[in-house]
Amino acid sequence: MTQPKVRLDVQGRAGIVSLDAPPLNLIDRQMRAELLACIKGAAEHDIDRLIFTSACRVFVAGADAAEFVLPPEAPHLNDVLWTLSELPIPTIAVLEGAALGGGCEIALACRARIVGPKAQLGLPEVKLGLVPGAGGTQRLPRLVGIPLALDVIVAGKTLTAAQAYEAGAVTHLSDMPLDYALTMPAEELETLVRPNALVAPQSAPDALDNARKSAKRRASGQVAPLRAVDLIAASQSLPLPQALVAERETFLTLRQSDQARALRHVFFAERAAQSRARQYPDDGREFKTACVVGGGNMGAAIAYTLASAGLTVQIIERDEASRIQAAANCAALVSAGLSRGLLTEGHANAISARMRPVASYDDLGQTDLAIEAVFENMQVKQEILTKLEAAVPETCVLATNTSYLDANEMAARLHHPERFLGLHFFSPAHIMKLLEVIRTDSTSQATLGAAFRLARKLGKIPVLSGVCEGFIGNRILKRYREAAEAALLQGAAPSQIDNALREFGMAMGPFEAQDMSGLDIAYANRHRDDHAPPGRTVADRLVEDHNRLGRKTAGGWYDYVDGKPLGDALAVKLAAELARETGIARRELTNPDLVKSLVGAMTAEAQTILDEGIAQSSDDIDLVMVHGYGFPRWRGGLMFHASNLAGV
């Protein structure tokens, strides 16, 4: 027999509706039906208030997204909440955890919202290609005004309990919100405004205009954010019943859209990746201490990431001068977190205290994790790993952060290669969520399990990769850049190619991205084991003949003044020269031509990676491209997009 998810109890003259579908109270058809039954059943009792609360640590985390692939089935949440909003008795939502999506809309359909200090309110539907579909776009603006409603619904801001109270989204703050709801005086209950009687928000044309511009810039190509702005704008003038109908119609239309399907695909792929540790044995290993060899930009960011997750980290450098620089790099990351409001003073001090730059391999006896994060040189990395293996206990996991080099070759020099693997963090490591977990031929299943549990602790999206040059992401990136340079020789300019890929939805075009990271990095990777003559590509000539390394030298594919790109004349000239030398006929290429060529090249390489077993699934490739390389999330990732084009 199916366990009930909603129940109605009577305590004195208070009706209490408890939502109980652990762990997240996701709203599905059963919960909607039982919620409606409890709302209607309240009229059978002599009560003076109806309180909605949760038996779980959250109020409601949102709708069950798994139902979005099915036809809508009654009772629909918007109808349930209309019934709730029309109740003649005072209704109170008691929130002690997160009230997101439909959970927030349940609270908005009540006359009062009493929240505990850890409560959160949010309407994140645009992240799944949707808009709130049960009153969120209409009731929230009427409570907090249009500017804040835009921040919550369009920009995805989640309100803390204090922020929600200050803005007027909640009625009371209380350390014991259920007790407060049960004891609220009758005269106070009588002053509560029925949710359907709230007045329209004040006009805010500037806020709406800015929200549209921001959505076009930050969510280029996405439909849902702009539709959400339109619905919030309608709250200024459209009567509530009509506005709710428009909201519901928009929700149903978007729910079946390609963008919503793509965003759901990424959502479920992320959820599967974050639970992957369950596939491996758990040997009870805990990560409390770590060391990182190399305190440069990458090593410091890795150390900061580990320390932010509660690990005590030693950063090992080769001498005192390097140790001092590593300390400065770590301090700069903490300072940046403070200045951006990401850290409190207390958190910043705690993170700083957990990072200790040193200039030796001494005192590593308690280390649970050791990561080498020095420059891409096989001999240097092997020497470091040999020293680490001798210095740390046998229970310690050894890892390399290499982006390209052969992890099997590194493992071959170790006495216990079963505890060694690659942990490829993406730059900047403390911001980027992707973590490629590199399985060597010798890595044990227990070590892999520990790595996936570590990824969860760090808040990363882990993807398993086999060993090959560049693993999954950088191998696809290499093919992407080759296709971009081929298009350059065929007649396109860097600016045209970058514009075409940005219009497609990429966060950056291939040439501006290279200028950001530095042409010298890609150059070194191309020529690491390459004895071919120099000057074979336009990129080679920019580096070798003109010392153009990107933004850091005020010139790469583009010229820069004060950090702003001004033109790509030199790159266009060099491409024309190389095309003449190699007999390549140049022609006019359209933006659709360029997108088809470059995305097609990536897709072909990704399919080869999948066929070779380097990647375990097409979903993993999608996660790598979305989280590591700026592939548009709303297209579902590289392989999902390819299957869409193929009609699969």
C-alpha positions in Angstrom: 0.0 0.0 0.0 1.3 3.5 -0.9 2.3 5.6 2.0 0.5 8.9 2.3 2.6 12.0 1.6 0.2 14.6 3.1 -1.9 14.3 6.3 -4.3 16.6 8.1 -4.3 16.7 11.9 -6.3 18.9 14.3 -4.7 20.3 17.4 -7.1 22.4 19.4 -8.7 24.8 16.9 -5.7 24.6 14.5 -5.6 22.3 11.5 -2.1 21.2 10.6 -1.3 19.9 7.1 2.0 18.0 7.1 4.0 17.2 4.0 5.9 14.0 4.4 7.7 12.7 1.4 11.4 12.5 2.4 14.0 13.6 1.8 12.9 16.6 -0.4 9.1 16.6 -0.4 9.0 16.7 -4.2 5.6 17.5 -5.5 4.1 14.7 -7.6 0.5 13.7 -8.6 0.0 11.8 -5.3 1.1 14.8 -3.2 -1.1 17.2 -5.2 -4.1 15.0 -4.8 -3.6 14.5 -1.1 -2.9 18.2 -0.6 -6.1 19.1 -2.3 -8.0 16.5 -0.2 -6.6 18.0 3.0 -7.5 21.5 1.9 -11.1 20.6 1.2 -11.3 18.4 4.3 -10.3 21.3 6.5 -13.9 22.6 6.2 -15.2 19.6 8.1 -13.4 20.7 11.3 -14.1 23.5 13.7 -10.8 25.3 13.2 -9.7 28.9 13.1 -6.5 28.5 11.2 -5.0 26.0 8.7 -1.2 25.6 9.0 1.0 24.0 6.3 4.3 22.5 7.5 6.8 19.8 6.7 7.9 16.6 8.4 11.2 16.7 6.4 14.2 19.0 6.8 12.9 21.0 3.8 9.5 22.4 3.2 9.3 21.5 -0.5 12.3 21.4 -2.8 10.0 21.7 -5.9 8.2 19.6 -8.4 9.3 16.1 -9.3 11.0 16.8 -12.6 10.6 13.2 -13.6 6.9 13.9 -14.2 7.7 16.6 -16.8 8.3 13.9 -19.5 4.6 12.8 -18.9 1.4 14.5 -20.0 0.1 16.8 -17.2 -2.3 15.0 -14.9 -4.9 16.4 -12.6 -5.1 17.7 -10.0 -2.7 20.4 -11.2 -0.8 22.5 -8.7 -2.2 25.8 -9.9 -5.8 24.5 -9.3 -4.9 23.1 -5.9 -3.4 26.5 -4.9 -6.4 28.4 -6.2 -8.5 26.4 -3.9 -6.1 27.0 -1.1 -6.0 30.8 -1.8 -9.8 30.9 -1.7 -10.3 29.3 1.7 -12.4 31.4 4.1 -10.2 30.5 7.1 -6.7 32.0 7.7 -3.9 29.9 6.2 -0.3 29.9 7.4 2.8 28.4 5.8 5.5 27.4 8.4 8.9 27.2 6.7 12.0 25.8 8.5 13.9 24.7 5.5 14.0 25.4 1.7 10.7 26.3 0.0 11.6 26.2 -3.7 9.5 26.2 -6.9 6.1 24.7 -6.1 7.0 24.8 -2.4 7.4 28.5 -2.5 4.2 28.8 -4.5 2.3 26.9 -1.7 3.6 29.4 0.8 2.7 32.3 -1.5 -0.9 31.0 -1.7 -1.3 31.2 2.1 -2.2 34.4 3.9 0.9 34.3 6.2 4.4 32.8 6.0 6.2 32.2 9.3 9.8 31.2 8.8 12.7 29.8 10.9 16.2 31.2 10.6 17.4 28.6 8.2 14.5 28.9 5.8 15.0 29.8 2.1 12.6 30.8 -0.6 13.2 30.6 -4.3 11.6 30.1 -7.7 14.4 28.5 -9.8 12.2 27.2 -12.7 14.0 29.1 -15.4 17.0 26.8 -14.7 14.9 24.0 -16.2 13.6 26.1 -19.1 10.3 26.8 -17.4 8.5 29.6 -15.5 6.7 29.2 -12.2 3.3 27.6 -13.1 1.2 27.9 -10.0 1.1 31.6 -9.2 4.8 32.5 -8.5 5.1 35.2 -11.2 2.0 36.9 -10.0 1.9 36.6 -6.2 5.5 37.3 -5.5 5.6 40.7 -7.3 2.4 41.7 -5.3 4.3 41.0 -2.1 7.8 42.2 -2.8 7.6 44.4 -5.8 8.8 43.9 -9.4 12.6 44.5 -9.0 13.1 41.8 -6.3 10.6 39.4 -8.1 12.8 39.7 -11.2 15.9 38.9 -9.2 14.2 35.8 -7.7 12.4 34.5 -10.8 14.5 35.6 -13.7 18.0 35.7 -12.1 17.4 32.7 -9.8 18.2 34.5 -6.5 17.3 32.5 -3.4 16.1 34.6 -0.5 17.3 33.8 3.1 14.8 34.0 5.9 16.1 37.5 6.8 16.0 38.8 3.2 12.5 37.4 2.7 11.3 39.1 5.9 12.9 42.4 5.1 11.4 42.3 1.6 7.9 41.5 2.8 7.8 38.0 1.3 7.2 36.5 4.8 5.1 37.7 7.7 7.2 36.7 10.7 10.6 35.4 11.7 10.7 33.0 14.6 13.0 30.4 16.1 10.0 28.3 16.7 7.7 29.0 13.7 5.2 26.2 14.3 4.6 27.3 17.9 4.2 30.9 16.7 1.6 29.8 14.1 -0.3 27.8 16.7 -0.4 30.7 19.2 -1.0 33.6 16.9 -3.9 35.7 18.4 -7.3 35.7 16.6 -7.2 39.4 16.1 -3.9 39.1 14.3 -5.3 36.3 12.1 -8.1 38.6 11.1 -5.7 41.2 9.7 -4.0 38.8 7.3 -4.7 39.7 3.6 -6.2 37.0 1.4 -3.6 36.2 -1.3 -6.1 36.8 -4.1 -6.8 40.3 -2.7 -3.2 41.6 -2.8 -2.9 44.8 -4.9 -0.9 44.9 -8.1 2.7 46.0 -7.7 3.9 49.4 -8.7 5.0 49.9 -12.2 8.8 49.4 -12.7 9.6 49.9 -16.4 13.4 50.4 -15.8 13.7 47.2 -13.8 11.8 45.3 -16.5 14.0 46.8 -19.2 17.2 46.0 -17.4 16.0 42.4 -16.7 15.4 41.8 -20.4 18.8 43.2 -21.3 20.5 41.1 -18.6 18.6 37.9 -19.7 19.7 38.4 -23.3 23.3 38.9 -22.2 23.6 36.3 -19.5 21.1 33.7 -20.8 21.6 34.3 -24.6 19.3 32.2 -26.7 17.1 31.0 -23.7 13.4 31.6 -24.0 12.2 31.0 -20.4 13.9 34.1 -18.7 12.3 36.5 -21.2 8.9 34.9 -20.9 9.2 35.2 -17.1 9.9 38.9 -17.5 6.8 39.3 -19.6 4.7 37.5 -17.0 6.0 39.6 -14.1 5.3 42.7 -16.2 1.7 41.5 -16.6 1.3 41.5 -12.8 1.2 45.4 -13.0 -2.0 45.5 -15.0 -3.6 42.2 -15.6 -6.2 41.0 -13.1 -4.9 38.0 -11.1 -7.3 35.3 -12.6 -6.3 36.3 -16.1 -2.6 36.5 -15.3 -2.6 33.1 -13.7 -4.2 31.6 -16.8 -1.4 33.3 -18.9 1.2 31.9 -16.5 -0.1 28.4 -16.7 -0.3 28.5 -20.5 3.3 29.7 -20.7 4.4 27.0 -18.3 2.7 24.2 -20.3 4.2 25.5 -23.6 7.7 25.7 -22.2 7.4 22.4 -20.5 7.3 20.6 -23.9 10.0 22.7 -25.5 13.4 21.5 -26.7 15.1 23.8 -24.2 13.3 22.4 -21.3 14.1 18.9 -22.4 17.7 19.8 -22.8 17.9 21.4 -19.3 16.2 18.4 -17.7 18.7 16.2 -19.4 21.6 18.1 -17.8 19.8 18.2 -14.5 19.4 14.5 -14.3 23.0 13.9 -15.6 24.3 16.1 -12.9 22.3 14.2 -10.2 23.6 10.9 -11.5 27.2 12.1 -11.5 27.0 13.4 -7.9 25.7 10.0 -6.7 28.3 7.9 -8.6 30.3 7.0 -5.5 27.6 4.5 -4.8 28.8 2.4 -7.7 32.1 1.8 -5.9 33.2 0.1 -2.7 33.3 2.4 0.4 36.4 1.5 2.5 35.4 4.1 5.1 38.2 6.4 4.1 37.7 10.1 5.1 39.5 13.1 3.7 40.6 15.4 6.5 44.1 16.3 5.5 45.8 16.9 2.2 48.9 18.2 0.5 49.2 20.0 -2.8 52.6 20.1 -4.5 52.9 23.4 -6.4 51.5 26.7 -5.1 51.1 28.5 -8.5 47.7 29.7 -9.7 46.3 26.2 -10.2 47.9 24.6 -7.1 46.8 27.5 -4.8 43.2 27.3 -6.2 43.1 23.5 -5.5 44.4 24.0 -2.0 41.8 26.8 -1.5 39.0 24.4 -2.7 40.1 21.7 -0.4 40.4 24.1 2.6 37.0 25.5 1.8 35.6 22.0 2.2 37.1 21.6 5.6 40.4 19.9 4.8 43.7 20.9 6.4 46.1 21.5 3.5 49.9 21.8 3.2 51.1 23.4 0.0 54.6 22.1 -0.9 57.0 24.3 -2.8 60.6 23.8 -3.8 62.2 26.7 -1.9 61.5 29.6 0.5 60.9 32.1 -2.3 58.4 29.8 -3.9 56.8 29.1 -0.6 56.3 32.9 0.0 54.7 33.2 -3.4 52.4 30.3 -2.8 51.3 31.9 0.5 50.6 35.1 -1.4 48.5 33.2 -4.0 46.4 31.6 -1.3 45.9 34.9 0.5 44.8 36.5 -2.7 42.1 33.9 -3.2 40.8 34.4 0.3 40.9 38.2 -0.2 38.9 37.9 -3.4 36.3 35.8 -1.7 35.9 38.4 0.9 35.7 41.3 -1.5 33.1 39.6 -3.6 31.0 38.9 -0.6 31.4 35.1 -0.9 33.1 34.7 2.5 32.4 36.1 5.9 35.4 37.3 7.9 35.0 34.1 10.0 35.0 31.8 7.1 37.9 33.6 5.5 40.0 33.2 8.7 39.1 29.5 9.0 40.1 28.8 5.4 43.4 30.7 5.8 44.2 28.8 9.0 43.7 25.4 7.1 46.3 26.3 4.4 50.0 26.0 5.3 52.6 26.6 2.6 55.9 24.7 3.3 59.1 24.1 1.5 59.7 20.4 2.3 58.1 17.0 2.2 58.4 16.6 6.0 55.4 16.1 8.3 53.1 14.3 5.8 52.5 11.3 8.0 48.8 12.1 8.5 48.0 13.0 4.9 44.8 11.5 3.4 45.2 13.0 -0.1 48.3 14.2 -2.1 47.9 16.0 -5.4 50.8 17.2 -7.6 49.8 20.3 -9.5 53.0 21.5 -11.2 53.6 22.4 -14.9 53.1 19.8 -17.6 56.4 17.9 -17.6 56.4 14.1 -17.3 59.8 13.8 -15.7 59.1 16.5 -13.0 55.7 15.0 -12.2 57.1 11.5 -11.9 59.9 12.7 -9.5 57.3 14.5 -7.3 55.0 11.5 -7.2 57.9 9.3 -6.2 58.7 11.7 -3.3 55.1 11.8 -2.3 54.7 8.1 -2.2 57.7 7.8 0.1 56.5 10.6 2.4 52.8 9.8 2.9 51.1 6.8 4.5 50.0 3.8 2.4 46.3 4.8 2.9 46.9 8.1 1.2 45.4 8.7 -2.2 47.9 10.0 -4.8 46.7 12.1 -7.6 48.0 14.1 -10.6 46.3 17.3 -11.9 47.7 16.8 -15.3 45.6 18.2 -18.2 47.2 16.1 -21.0 50.0 13.8 -19.9 49.8 9.9 -19.7 48.7 9.0 -16.2 49.5 5.3 -16.9 53.1 6.3 -17.5 53.1 8.1 -14.1 51.6 5.1 -12.4 54.2 2.8 -13.8 56.9 4.4 -11.5 54.9 3.9 -8.3 55.1 0.9 -5.9 51.4 1.1 -5.2 49.8 2.3 -8.4 46.3 1.1 -7.3 46.0 4.2 -5.0 46.9 6.6 -7.8 44.6 8.4 -10.3 44.1 11.7 -12.0 42.1 14.5 -10.5 41.8 17.1 -13.3 40.5 20.3 -11.9 39.5 23.0 -14.3 40.8 26.6 -14.0 39.9 28.4 -11.8 39.7 25.3 -9.6 37.8 27.0 -6.8 35.0 28.2 -9.2 34.7 25.6 -12.0 32.5 22.7 -10.9 33.8 20.1 -13.3 36.3 17.4 -12.0 37.6 14.8 -14.4 38.4 11.6 -12.5 41.1 9.8 -14.5 41.2 6.0 -14.1 44.5 4.5 -14.9 45.0 0.8 -15.8 46.0 0.2 -12.2 43.6 2.4 -10.2 41.6 0.3 -7.7 37.8 0.5 -7.4 38.2 1.6 -3.8 40.4 4.6 -4.9 37.8 5.6 -7.5 35.1 5.4 -4.9 37.1 7.7 -2.6 37.6 10.1 -5.4 33.9 10.4 -6.2 33.2 10.9 -2.5 35.8 13.6 -2.4 34.1 15.3 -5.4 30.9 15.3 -3.5 32.6 16.8 -0.5 34.0 19.6 -2.7 30.7 20.3 -4.5 32.1 19.2 -7.8 30.5 17.5 -10.8 32.7 14.4 -11.3 33.1 12.6 -14.6 35.1 9.4 -15.1 37.6 9.3 -17.9 40.1 6.8 -19.2 43.7 7.7 -20.2 44.4 9.4 -23.4 46.0 12.8 -24.4 43.7 15.5 -23.1 41.3 13.0 -21.6 37.7 13.9 -22.5 37.5 17.7 -22.5 40.9 18.8 -23.7 40.9 16.2 -26.5 37.6 17.6 -27.8 38.9 21.2 -27.3 42.0 20.4 -29.4 39.8 19.2 -32.3 37.6 22.3 -31.9 40.6 24.6 -32.2 41.9 22.8 -35.2 38.5 23.2 -36.9 38.5 26.9 -36.0 41.9 27.4 -37.6 40.8 25.4 -40.6 37.9 27.8 -41.0 40.3 30.7 -40.6 42.4 29.5 -43.6 39.2 28.9 -45.6 38.2 32.6 -45.3 36.6 33.4 -42.0 38.0 35.9 -39.5 38.5 35.2 -35.8 35.9 37.7 -34.9 33.3 36.1 -37.3 34.0 32.6 -35.9 33.8 33.9 -32.3 30.5 35.7 -33.0 29.0 32.7 -34.7 29.8 30.4 -31.7 28.5 32.9 -29.2 25.3 33.3 -31.2 25.1 29.5 -31.0 25.3 29.8 -27.2 28.9 29.1 -26.3 30.1 31.2 -23.4 33.1 32.4 -25.5 34.3 31.8 -29.0 37.5 29.7 -29.6 39.8 32.6 -30.3 38.8 34.9 -27.5 39.0 31.9 -25.1 42.6 31.2 -26.2 43.5 34.8 -25.7 42.0 34.6 -22.2 44.0 31.5 -21.2 47.1 32.3 -23.1 48.4 31.2 -26.5 51.6 30.0 -24.9 49.8 27.2 -23.0 48.2 25.8 -26.2 51.5 26.2 -28.0 53.4 24.3 -25.4 50.9 21.5 -25.5 51.0 21.3 -29.3 54.8 21.1 -29.3 55.5 19.1 -26.2 56.5 15.9 -28.0 56.4 17.5 -31.5 59.6 17.8 -33.6 57.8 19.2 -36.7 59.1 22.5 -38.1 57.7 25.7 -36.5 55.2 28.0 -38.2 52.8 25.4 -39.4 49.7 27.2 -38.0 48.5 30.8 -37.6 48.7 30.2 -33.9 52.3 29.1 -34.1 53.2 32.2 -36.1 51.5 34.6 -33.7 53.6 33.1 -30.9 56.9 32.5 -32.6 57.1 35.5 -34.9 55.2 38.1 -33.0 55.3 37.0 -29.3 51.6 37.4 -29.1 50.4 35.4 -26.2 46.9 36.8 -25.7 45.5 39.4 -23.3 48.6 39.2 -21.0 50.8 40.6 -23.9 48.0 43.0 -25.2 47.9 40.9 -28.3 47.0 37.4 -29.4 44.3 36.7 -32.0 43.1 40.2 -31.2 44.7 43.5 -30.4 43.9 44.8 -26.9 43.9 48.3 -25.4 43.0 48.5 -21.7 41.9 44.9 -21.9 39.4 45.4 -24.6 39.7 43.7 -28.0 40.0 46.1 -30.9 40.5 44.0 -33.9 42.0 40.9 -35.5 43.8 42.3 -38.5 47.1 40.6 -38.0 45.5 37.2 -37.5 43.5 37.7 -40.7 46.6 38.7 -42.6 48.6 35.7 -41.4 45.7 33.3 -42.2 45.6 34.7 -45.8 49.3 34.3 -46.2 49.3 30.7 -44.9 46.3 29.8 -47.1 48.3 31.0 -50.2 51.4 29.1 -49.1 49.4 25.9 -48.7 47.1 26.3 -51.7 43.9 26.5 -49.8 41.1 28.2 -51.7 39.3 30.8 -49.6 35.6 31.6 -49.8 32.9 33.3 -47.9 31.6 31.3 -45.0 28.3 32.0 -43.2 27.8 31.8 -39.5 25.6 28.6 -39.8 28.5 27.1 -41.9 30.9 27.8 -39.1 28.7 26.4 -36.4 28.0 23.3 -38.3 31.7 22.8 -39.0 33.1 23.4 -35.5 30.3 21.7 -33.5 30.4 18.8 -36.0 34.2 18.4 -35.4 33.6 18.3 -31.7 30.8 15.8 -32.0 32.9 13.5 -34.2 35.8 13.6 -31.7 33.4 13.0 -28.8 31.9 10.0 -30.6 35.4 8.5 -31.1 36.1 9.1 -27.4 32.9 7.2 -26.5 33.7 4.4 -29.0 37.2 4.0 -27.4 35.7 3.7 -23.9 37.5 6.8 -22.7 34.2 8.3 -21.7 31.6 6.0 -20.1 28.5 7.6 -21.5 27.3 10.4 -23.8 25.9 12.1 -20.6 29.4 12.4 -19.2 30.6 14.1 -22.3 27.7 16.5 -22.1 28.6 17.4 -18.5 32.3 17.9 -19.4 31.3 20.3 -22.3 28.7 22.2 -20.3 30.7 22.6 -17.1 34.2 22.8 -18.5 34.0 24.5 -21.8 30.9 26.7 -21.8 28.8 24.6 -24.2 25.2 26.0 -23.9 23.4 24.2 -21.1 20.1 24.9 -22.7 21.2 22.8 -25.7 21.7 19.9 -23.3 25.4 19.4 -24.0 27.3 18.3 -27.1 25.9 14.8 -27.5 22.4 15.7 -26.6 22.4 18.5 -29.2 23.8 16.1 -31.8 21.0 13.6 -31.1 18.5 16.4 -31.4 19.8 17.3 -34.8 19.7 13.7 -35.9 16.1 13.4 -34.6 17.0 10.6 -32.2 
